[in-house]
Amino acid sequence: MTCIDIEIETAPVFKPLLYPSRYKGAWGGRGSGKSHFFAELLVERCLERQTDWICGREVQKSLKDSAKKLIEAKVESLGVGKWFDCQTNLIKTPHGGQIIFTGLQDHTTESIKSFDGFDGIWVEEAQSVKARSWELIRPTIRKDASEIWASWNPTRKNDPVEPMLRGAKIPPGAVVVRANWSDNPWFPKVLEDERLDCLKNEPDQYDHIWEGGFKMVYAGAYYADALKALKASGRHKPVALDPVLPVYAAWDLGYSDSTAIWLFQVIDGFIHVVDYIEGAQQPVSYYINAIRSRQYGHVICILPHDGAQHDKATAVTYEDHLRSAGFETRVIANQGRGAAMQRVEAARRVFGSIIFNSLSDAVKSGMDAIAAYHEKRDEERDIGLGPEHDWSSHAADAFGLMCVAKLQGLGNSRPAIDTSQFIRRGT
């Protein structure tokens, strides 16, 4: 292969990413050129030396979901097509290398080992990549001087890529840049028209789509208006516990995924949300300890109907687990067909009497989840298919159960106070 002399123009915002680094990240809104930059950088890397590279995303149903088409376009536009062999499932690169494309969620601890010895990975749509996938990738891409690239448009602050590459303790030597449309010297007029249209007609979505802000508004979100009204009325504020009243814990039980728990009191007809707990694939004892560590005193657990089912690990029901741990429990009867939407309707009815504790970061995280809870739609037939089951649904189901319990009379009366200690008896 002869020496190739090509010139690749680079936007100033991406120049810090041109130098060797174990981790390289670029995040921001639409039209920044993040994907174009990484595609060009990968083509350049392959031209320089033998390179085996992975382009991965969490879910890849077909190659049309991958960066393959973009990389092939860069190969052609840079005039180096004769040195690349673009095959059906991969791209053969100069010097005997290859670029492969894969869905990360499809891999196991064993299958991911096939990537040992690769020079690097470009993780596309990194905001969607689960913690499990990162745990597989990071130790596998371990060749000397190997690199891990990530490009993403932020969705929520709890996505695993956020603390990893934008948090307080990012990996040593990581280089991460924010890139938006305004950083793109070649930002096209057609996208400028789209941007201005979004600013005018979808202002609530604009910051997320174009400026790289976290997603605050979801299409088909069930509680968008209720949350706006809640914040406008000042019901997101510091919440103090009433030491006389019990704390309730409304659960959504996760068997192979997440468990969510809202902790609250009912005071003068209002639900005071004081705390929130969520975990994934943990035993019941984990949540028992988490509640106890809050030291709320008398806690009454509100369970969905499947609280009477047996824990697969111990063959003991969740209800019995909690009772043996000293918690009073109440089980909400099976609401039957359409139970998820019944919880949504209950929440809509009760929302006006809910106060969220603004001092709790956990509560804010739970609020982010219920803000994202939305309807799944069949786009071809334009019909709703009920609530989408995703990362937000566990918090939303527990939230809905809390509201159902309130409508069934939970907390309507204050506990009786023993006044005998205040009575002065004659001698």
N, C-alpha and C positions, 0 to 999 in steps of 0.2 A: 504494500500500500504506500503510495507516494505521499509526500507532505501536502497537507490541505491548508490553504490559507483562506479563511472565511472571517467575516466581521459580523458580530452579533451585538446589536445595540441593546443596552441595558438601562432601564429607568433608574435614576439615582437611588430610589427607595430600596432597591434590591441589591445594590452593590456590596453591602456588608455580607451578603450570602454567597459571594463569589469565592470566598476564602475557605480553606479546610476547617470543618467543625463537625463534631460528632452529631449535634442536633442543629437542624436549620428549620425555622418556622416562619410562615407568612400568613397573617390573618387580616381580615378586613371585609369590606363590602364588595358588592358586584362591580365589575368593570375595572378592577385594579390591575389585572394582568398577572395575578399570582400563578395561575395554571400555565399560562404562556411562558412565564419566566422559568419555572421548573422544567417544563418540557424542553426548552432550549438548552438549559443547563445540562440536562441528561444527555441530549444529543451531543453536546460539546464534550462531555465526559467520555462518552463511548468512542468519539473520534480520537481522543488523546491516547487511550490505552485500553487494554482488555478489561471489559466491565460486564459483570453479571448483576442485574438490577431487578427489583420487584416494584411494580406499581400496584398498590393494594388499597382497597376501601372495605368498609365493614361488610357491606352486602354488594355482591356483583352477580346479578342474575344472568347477564350476558356481556359480551365484550363491548357492546354499544354503551354500557354503563361505565366503561373504563376510560383511561386517558389514551388508549391506543390510537384512536383516530387523530387526536391532537398531535401526538408525537409523530405520526406518519406525515401529517401536514407540515410540521416543522422540518422534517427530513427533506421534503420536496422543496419547501420555500427557501431553504438554505443551500439547495443545489448539491446535496450529498447523497441523493437517492441510490446511486450506483454502488455505494459501499454498505448499504443496509438491505436486508432481505426480510421484507414485511410478510410474514406467513399468517396463516389463519388465526392461530392462537398465541403467537409470540412474534417478537422481532429479533432476528439475528443481526448482531452488530459487528462492526469492524474488530479485528484482532481476536476473533473467535468468541466474543461475548454474546449475551442475550438479555432481552428485557421480557419479563413474564408479567402476567396480569392475573390477580386473584382476589377472591372475597375472603376477608380475614375470619369472618365468623364460621366459615366452613372448616377451619383447621383445628386439629387437636394438638396436644403436647407432642405426640409422635409425628404427625404429618408436618408440623412446622419445622422439624429438624431438617427437612429437605432443603431449607434455605440457608443452612449453615455453610459458610464459605462465600456467600453473596457479598457484593461490595456495598450494597445499600438498599434502601426502600424509600419510595415516595408514597406517603400516606395521603390520599386524596380525601376530601370531605371529612377531615379529621374530627370535626365536631360530633360525628355519628359513631366514632369508633369506641367500643366498649372497653372497660378497664381490663377485662379478660384478654382481649386482643393485644393491648399494649403489653400485658404481662408475658405474652407469648413472643411478641416481636423483639422487645428490647434485649433480652439475653441471647436471642438467636442470631441477630445481626451483630456479630462480635469479631469479625475479621479486623486485623490491624488497619486503621485508617478508614474503617467503614463509617457510613453516615446514615442518619435517619432524618428524612425531610417530611414536613407536614404542612399542608395548606388547608385553610378552613375559613368559613364565615361563621362567627360565633352564634350559637343558639341559646345556650344557658350556662350560667357560671359554674354549674356542677358537672358539666361534661368533662370526662377524665383528661382531655387534652388541656383544659384551662389551667388547673393547678400544676400540671406537668410542665407546660411551656410558658405560662403567663403568671404563675403563682409566685409566692415569696421565696421558694426554694427550687428554682429551675436547675437542671443538670449543669455541672461546671462546663464552661466553654460554649454553652448553647447560644446561638445567635437567632433572635426572633425579631421580626419587623412587622409593623402595622402598615398595610397598604390599602388605600381606597381609590376611588375613581379619580380624585383630584391629584393623585400621585402618578397617574398614567399619562405620559406625554402624547400618547397616540389614542387617547379616549375618543371613540368615534361619535359622530353626530347622532346616529341612530340611538345609541345608548344615552346620550345627553337628553334626547327627547323623552326617552323612557324614564329617566331620572326625574325630570321636571314634572312629568305626568304623575309619578308616584308621590312626589312632594305635594302636589296640588290635591290629588284625589285619595291618597292613602297615607296621610301624614303619620298615623300611628305605626305604620309599617316602615316608614322611610329610614329611620335610624338603623334598624336591623338590616334592611336590604342593601342600603348604599353606604352606610358609615361604619359598619362592623359592630353595631350595638347588639346586646342580647335581645332575643326575641321576646317581646312583651305581649303581642297580639297574635292569636292563632285563628285561622279560618275555621268557622264552625264552633268556636269556643263557647261552652255552655254558660260560663260565669263571667264573661268579659264585662258586661254592663253592670252586674252586681258588684264586681270588684271595684269598678270605677266609682260607683255610688258609695261604696264602703269607705274608700279613701277620701272622697269629697266630703263625707259627713264626719270625718275625724274618728272613725272607728278602728283605725290602725294606730294604736297608741299604747303606752305602757300599761300593763295589767298587773294588779296586785291580787294576791290570793286572799280569800276570805277563810280564816283559820277554822271557822265553825262548820263550813260546808265541805262535803266530800269533793275529791277530784275524780272525774270520770275519765276513762281511757277507751276510746272507740277504735276498734281494731279492723284492719283488713288483713286476713291471714294469707301468707305466701308459703306455698309448699315447695315449689322448685324455683320461685323467683322472690320478689320483695314482699316484706311485711311492713305495714304502715300503721302508726298509732297517733291519734290526736288526743291530747290531754287538755281537759277543760273543766270549768265550773259553770253552773247555772245560777245566776244571781239576779233576782228581781225580774225574771223572765228573759234575761239576756244570756247568751252563751259567751263566756269569757275564755277564749282559747289561750292557754298559757304555755304550751310546749308541743313539740312534734318529734316523733322518733321514726326512723326508717332504716331497714337493714335488708340484706339479701342473703338467702340460703343460710340462715342462722337458726340454731335450735331455740325452742321456747325460752330456755333458761337465759339466753342472751337478752331477750326483751324484758324478762322479769328483773334481771339485774339492772338494766337500763332505767326502768321505772323506779326501782328502789333507790338508785343513785341520786334521783331528783329529790328524794326525801319529802314527798308530798303528803305523807301521813295516810289518811284513809282514802284508798283508791278503789273505785268500783269499775270493773272491766266490762265494757259493752262489746259483745261478740256477735258476728254474723251467724247464721244458722249452722254453718260448717264448723263452728266452734265445738260442736258435739262430735265431730269426726276425730278419728284417732291419728295422732302424730305418727308418721311412718317410722320414725327412728325409735320411738319408745312404746308404741302400741297403747298409749294413754291419750285420752281426749285432751284437747287444748283447754277446755273448760276445767277438767279435773287437775291439769297441771297448775292452772292459776289458783284454783281453790286450795290445793295442797301447799301453795306458796303463801297462802294467807290473804288472797284477794277475794273480795266479794265479786261474783260474776252474774251477768244477765245476758241472755241470748235472745236476739231479735229473730222472730220466726221467719221462715223462708217466705219471701214475698212473691215467689212463683215467677211465671213468665213475665219478662219485662222488668225484672227487679232493678237492673241498672238505671233505667229511665225513671223508675219510681223514686230512687235515691236522688236523681237529678232534680226532679220536681219538688221533693221534700226540701232539698237545699235551697232552691229558688224561693220557696215560701218562707224559709227561716232566715235567709241571708241578712235581711234587714235588722235582725236582732242578734247579730254576731259581732263581737269585738275581738280583734287579733292583737296579740302581744307584740308590739314593735321592738321590744328589748331582746327578743329571742331570734337569733340567726336561724335556728331550726324551724321556727314558725314561718319565717320569710321563705325558707326553702320549700316548705309545704305549700305556701301560697303560690309560689312559682309553678308548682305542679298542678294545682287546681285551676290556675289561670290557663294552663296548656291543655287541659282536659277538653276534648273536642269530639265532634261527630265524625264518624267514618262515612265516606260517601262513595257511591257507585257513580263515577263521573260520566260513564257512557249513558246511563239511564237517568242521571241527575236525581237520585233518590238517596235518602239517608239510610244508613245501615246500623244505627245505634252507636253507642260510645266506642271510640277507638281504644283498643287495649295496647297501651304502650307504657313508657316510663312514668307517665303522669297518672295512670289509672289506679294505682294502688293507694296513693294519697287521696284521690278523689272518691274512691269507694269507701274508705274509712270516714272521710268527711261526710259523705252522703248518709252513712249509717248513724253518725252523730246526730244529723238533722232528723232522720226518721225517729230516733229515740226521743228527741225533744218533742216532736209532734205527738208521740205516744204518751206524753205526760212527764217525761223525765225532769226532775228538779222543780216541779211545780210548788212544792212545799218545803219550808225550811225545817230542819230537825228540831224536835222539841228540846227546850232548855230546862234543865233541872234547876228550879228556882229555890229549892229547899235550903240551899246554902246561904241564900240571902234573907231568909226569914228569921227574925229574932224571936225566939221562944221565951215565954215568961217562965219564971221559976216558981 
